[in-house]
């Protein structure tokens, strides 16, 4: 990964940490095309879209990231949470159970699972 691409990911993460998801998306949009093969790129994009309550797009971004790394628990959680927001509870439960199979004691995953089944 190029230095410029790494800087774009770091800057986007910074914008998310200070609750500026639109700026994070703008940063990612200007990033190197090579980032499309990065699970982190898709995670940051999904997080930003979820912050903007664009749940369908967030779920799609998480799915694109899972095509890169199907065992990324953060992407699985983002996918599950987005699907739950869209009312697609069976699909959300499948995604979160996949994540829990990988990390059964992960607190955020357990919380997401509880919200989905509640």
C-alpha positions, 0 to 999 in steps of 0.5 A: 500500500502506498504512503498516500493510500495509508495517509488517506486511511489514517485521515479518514479514521481521524475524521470518524474519531471526531464525528465528521463522517462526511469528511471521512467519505470525501477523503476516501473518495479521493483515495487511490484506487488500490484501496478498493482491495483493502478491508480497512477502506471498506470498514471506514466507508461503512462506519462513515455511512452508518454514522450518516444513517445511510444503512443500505449503503453501509451494508453494501460497503461492509459486504464489499469489504467481506469480499476482500476479507470474509473473516473480518469481525468488524465488517461482519458486525457493521454488516449485521448492524446495517441489516438490522437497521433495515429490518433484515433480521435473519440476515443480520443474525447470520452475519453476527453469528459468523462474527461470534464464531470467530471471536465468541467473547468479543463484547461489541459482537455480543452487544450487537447480537443481543440487540438483533435478537431483542 
